[in-house]
Amino acid sequence: MSSSIVQNRLRKGRLFGSIFALAFAMLLTQACGTSAGTTASTGTGAAPAGTTKAAVPAALNYGYIGTSKLNFPGGAEGWGFYKGIIQEELKKHGITEVKLTAFPNGPDLSESLISGRLDFGSLGDTPAILAKSTGAKTRFITQGATDSIGYLIGRKNGPATLAELKGKTVTTQKGSFHHRYLAGLLKENNITDVKIVHMLRVDAEAALARGEIDAMTNTGVFALKQIDQGYPLIDDATKHPNLLGTSATVVSEEYLAKNPDFPKIWNEARLKALSDLKTKPAEYYKFLAELNNSTPELMEKVSPISGIKDVPFTDEGIKLLEGTKKFLVEEKLAEKDIDINQWILK
């Protein structure tokens, strides 16, 4: 399979190929993918005198990536919502209700953000960039993590090296951080004869177990569980620092017009939550274990508190972001180039 064919397959996987498709999505029911909504109330009373602005909507819609029955994300954001810290901070600024909605991957989240269902959301940098490249009216306000590791896991008794992937079928979540890692990995190793298929994690894990596919991308505790079960680790992004993923919290320009102070409000609330979880590491890892159906010990290994950034942006993170954007543009996966510095709102 030629490189151009692989690129065409990748482009077909994006969920942002058409503004008309996004407009149509607005007519669909609010259930997107396998998302689940949770309302995190901040109280029904008015905010303290002198802090409420009439233009600020009382309700806030937030999207995140996750499949846990607890309906919370991880990181400082998840801890803050779980403990009520963020709700209390937002309440001071007239936001009395927050609806949390989980999405299986970044492209689905971005689609809901573009269609107006969400006010802001946290996702991987790749789907956020791809959405922006199609003209999504968003601003980038927080890069909470800069070391997301992608893993390439093979089936048992199947390919165990990159060279053995020739002519094989590999699944990934197209348009996501997984996708960028896999595309970059194959390009770096000049591997073109690979069939790339879009599949969400749960489905891919089942297909790999049945031997229906030869390899899949995965992340975090889910990848480590597979390795412990005897699935071969073909590669991971720790060997390719340029392929590490970063997180992106983006807010719609429509919401910013109603609440221009939101980036400052959000980052201050997030920092307060981070400060709290740093004083309760054992409780935090237990919380993550519940989210991921894992153990605190394993969560400490794959999601250490030290990896959570205490500032909205770092030079290291922006450098990784620029590298990812450049790759997506050069490989014609992104619709057009974007100016990262213009996108970031500090």
C-alpha positions in Angstrom: 0.0 0.0 0.0 1.5 3.4 -1.0 2.0 6.3 1.4 -0.6 8.3 -0.5 -3.2 5.5 0.0 -2.4 5.4 3.7 -2.8 9.2 3.9 -6.1 9.0 2.0 -7.3 6.4 4.5 -6.3 8.6 7.4 -8.0 11.6 5.9 -11.2 9.7 5.4 -11.3 8.9 9.1 -11.5 12.5 10.2 -14.9 13.7 11.5 -14.3 17.2 10.3 -14.3 16.9 6.6 -17.4 19.0 5.9 -19.0 22.0 7.5 -22.3 20.7 6.1 -21.8 17.5 8.0 -21.4 19.5 11.2 -24.4 21.5 10.5 -26.4 18.3 10.0 -25.0 17.0 13.3 -26.8 19.9 15.0 -30.1 18.4 13.9 -29.4 15.1 15.6 -30.3 14.2 19.1 -28.0 15.4 21.8 -26.7 11.9 22.4 -23.4 11.9 20.6 -21.4 8.6 20.3 -21.5 6.9 23.7 -21.3 10.1 25.7 -22.9 10.4 29.1 -24.0 13.5 30.8 -23.7 14.5 34.5 -24.8 17.7 36.1 -22.4 19.1 38.7 -24.5 21.7 40.6 -22.8 24.7 42.2 -25.9 25.7 44.1 -29.1 27.5 43.1 -28.5 30.7 44.9 -27.1 33.9 43.4 -23.3 34.4 43.3 -21.8 36.7 46.0 -22.6 40.4 45.5 -20.2 42.2 43.2 -19.0 39.0 41.4 -21.8 38.1 39.0 -21.9 39.6 35.6 -25.3 39.8 33.9 -24.0 38.5 30.6 -22.5 35.3 32.1 -24.8 32.3 31.5 -25.6 30.4 34.8 -25.1 27.0 33.1 -21.8 25.8 31.7 -21.5 22.7 29.4 -18.1 20.9 29.6 -17.0 17.9 27.6 -14.2 15.4 28.4 -12.8 12.1 27.2 -13.8 9.1 29.4 -16.0 6.1 29.7 -16.1 5.7 33.5 -19.5 5.2 35.2 -18.4 7.8 37.7 -18.8 10.4 35.0 -15.7 12.4 35.9 -12.5 13.1 33.9 -9.1 12.5 35.5 -6.4 15.1 36.3 -6.9 18.3 38.2 -10.2 19.0 36.3 -11.7 15.7 37.4 -10.6 16.0 41.0 -11.9 19.5 41.2 -15.4 18.5 40.0 -15.3 15.3 42.1 -14.6 17.2 45.3 -16.8 20.2 44.4 -13.8 22.6 44.4 -14.3 23.9 40.8 -18.1 24.3 41.3 -17.5 26.5 44.3 -15.0 28.6 42.4 -17.3 29.0 39.4 -20.2 29.9 41.6 -18.3 33.0 42.7 -18.6 34.2 39.1 -22.3 33.5 38.5 -22.0 30.0 37.1 -24.4 27.9 39.2 -24.6 24.7 37.2 -22.0 22.7 35.2 -23.0 19.8 32.9 -20.3 17.3 32.4 -20.5 15.1 29.2 -18.2 12.2 28.5 -17.1 11.3 25.0 -15.3 8.2 23.7 -12.7 10.2 21.7 -11.7 13.7 20.7 -13.3 13.9 17.3 -16.7 13.3 18.8 -16.1 16.0 21.5 -15.0 18.5 18.9 -18.1 17.9 16.8 -20.3 18.7 19.8 -18.2 21.8 20.6 -18.5 23.1 17.0 -22.3 22.4 16.8 -22.8 24.4 20.0 -23.7 21.6 22.4 -20.7 22.3 24.5 -19.2 25.6 25.8 -15.7 24.1 26.3 -13.9 20.8 26.6 -10.7 18.9 27.3 -9.3 16.5 24.7 -6.1 15.6 22.9 -4.2 18.1 20.9 -4.6 16.2 17.5 -8.4 16.4 17.3 -8.4 20.0 18.7 -5.9 21.0 15.9 -7.9 19.1 13.2 -11.1 20.9 14.2 -9.4 24.3 14.3 -8.0 23.6 10.8 -11.5 23.2 9.5 -12.5 26.6 10.8 -13.8 25.7 14.3 -14.2 28.9 16.3 -12.3 27.9 19.4 -9.6 29.3 21.6 -6.9 27.2 23.4 -6.8 28.1 27.1 -5.1 25.3 29.0 -2.5 22.5 28.1 -2.8 20.5 31.3 -0.5 17.6 30.3 2.3 17.2 27.8 3.4 13.5 28.1 0.5 11.4 26.7 2.0 8.1 25.7 0.7 6.1 22.8 1.3 2.3 22.7 1.1 -0.1 19.8 -0.1 -3.5 21.0 0.1 -6.6 18.9 -2.2 -9.7 19.0 -0.9 -12.8 20.7 1.2 -15.0 18.4 1.1 -12.1 15.9 3.5 -9.3 14.9 5.9 -8.4 17.6 8.0 -5.8 15.7 7.3 -2.9 13.4 8.9 -4.7 10.5 6.3 -7.5 11.0 3.4 -5.1 10.4 3.9 -5.3 6.7 0.6 -6.3 5.1 -1.2 -6.3 8.5 -4.3 -4.6 9.8 -3.9 -2.0 12.6 -6.8 -0.2 14.3 -6.6 3.3 15.8 -9.1 6.0 16.7 -8.9 8.1 13.6 -8.6 11.9 14.1 -7.3 11.3 17.6 -4.0 11.4 19.5 -3.7 7.7 18.8 -4.0 8.4 15.1 -1.2 11.0 15.1 1.1 8.6 17.0 0.5 5.7 14.6 0.8 7.9 11.5 4.1 9.4 12.7 5.5 6.1 13.8 4.8 4.5 10.4 6.3 7.5 8.5 9.4 7.5 10.7 10.0 3.8 9.9 9.0 4.1 6.2 6.3 1.5 6.7 3.5 2.0 4.1 2.0 -1.5 3.5 -0.4 -1.4 6.5 -4.2 -1.3 6.5 -5.4 1.2 9.0 -8.9 0.9 10.3 -10.9 3.1 12.7 -12.1 1.4 15.9 -12.8 2.6 19.4 -10.8 1.1 22.2 -13.3 -1.3 23.6 -14.1 -2.7 20.2 -10.5 -2.9 19.2 -9.5 -4.7 22.4 -12.2 -7.3 21.7 -11.1 -7.7 18.1 -7.5 -8.1 19.1 -8.4 -10.8 21.6 -10.3 -12.7 18.8 -7.4 -12.3 16.5 -9.4 -10.4 13.9 -6.8 -7.6 13.8 -3.1 -7.7 14.0 -2.4 -4.7 16.3 -4.0 -1.6 17.9 -3.1 1.6 19.4 -3.9 2.1 23.1 -2.9 4.4 26.0 -2.3 4.4 29.7 -3.6 1.8 32.1 -5.5 0.0 29.3 -2.3 -0.7 27.4 -0.4 -1.8 30.5 -3.2 -4.3 31.2 -2.9 -5.8 27.8 0.9 -6.1 28.2 0.4 -7.9 31.6 -2.0 -10.3 29.8 0.7 -11.3 27.4 0.0 -9.1 24.4 3.3 -8.0 22.7 4.3 -4.4 23.0 5.4 -3.5 19.5 6.3 0.2 20.3 5.4 3.1 22.5 5.9 6.9 22.3 8.6 7.0 25.1 11.0 5.9 22.4 9.9 8.9 20.2 9.5 12.0 22.4 8.3 14.0 19.3 5.3 11.7 19.2 4.1 12.3 22.7 0.7 13.8 22.9 -0.5 16.8 24.9 -3.9 17.8 26.2 -6.0 20.7 25.1 -8.7 22.6 26.8 -10.5 24.7 24.3 -13.5 27.1 24.6 -15.9 28.3 21.9 -15.6 31.9 20.8 -19.4 32.1 21.2 -19.1 31.3 24.9 -16.1 33.7 25.3 -18.2 36.5 23.9 -20.6 36.0 26.8 -17.9 35.4 29.4 -14.6 36.9 28.3 -13.0 36.4 31.8 -13.6 32.6 31.6 -10.0 31.5 30.8 -8.7 33.2 33.9 -11.7 31.9 36.0 -11.2 28.4 34.8 -7.4 28.3 35.2 -7.6 29.6 38.7 -10.3 27.1 39.7 -8.2 24.3 38.1 -5.1 25.4 40.0 -7.0 25.4 43.3 -8.1 21.8 42.6 -4.5 20.8 41.7 -3.2 22.3 44.9 -5.7 20.3 46.9 -5.0 16.9 45.2 -1.3 17.4 45.8 -2.0 17.3 49.5 -4.0 14.0 49.1 -2.1 11.8 46.7 -3.4 8.5 48.1 -7.0 9.6 47.8 -6.4 11.0 44.3 -4.9 7.7 43.0 -7.8 5.8 44.6 -10.1 8.1 42.7 -8.3 7.5 39.4 -8.4 3.7 40.1 -12.2 3.9 40.4 -12.4 5.8 37.1 -10.3 3.3 35.2 -11.2 0.1 37.0 -7.7 -0.3 38.1 -5.5 -0.1 41.2 -4.0 3.0 42.9 -0.5 1.6 42.4 -1.0 1.2 38.6 -2.6 4.6 38.3 0.3 6.2 40.1 2.6 4.6 37.5 0.8 5.7 34.4 -0.7 9.0 35.6 1.6 10.6 38.2 0.6 13.8 39.8 4.0 15.2 38.7 2.7 15.1 35.1 -0.1 17.6 35.8 1.0 21.1 34.8 0.4 24.0 37.3 0.5 26.7 34.6 -1.8 26.9 31.5 1.1 26.6 29.0 4.8 25.6 29.0 7.5 26.2 26.4 7.9 22.4 26.1 4.2 21.8 25.6 3.9 24.5 22.9 6.9 23.0 21.1 5.2 19.6 21.0 2.0 21.3 19.8 3.8 23.0 17.0 5.4 19.7 16.0 2.1 17.9 15.9 0.5 20.7 13.9 3.4 20.7 11.4 3.1 16.9 10.9 -0.7 17.1 10.4 -0.4 19.9 7.8 2.5 18.3 5.9 0.7 14.9 5.7 -2.4 16.8 4.6 -4.4 15.4 7.5 -5.3 18.9 8.5 -7.5 21.0 6.2 -5.2 24.0 6.4 -2.3 25.5 8.5 -3.1 27.4 11.7 -1.2 29.8 13.8 -0.7 28.2 17.2 0.2 31.5 18.9 -3.0 33.2 17.5 -5.1 30.2 18.7 -3.7 30.3 22.3 -5.5 32.7 24.6 -3.4 33.4 27.7 
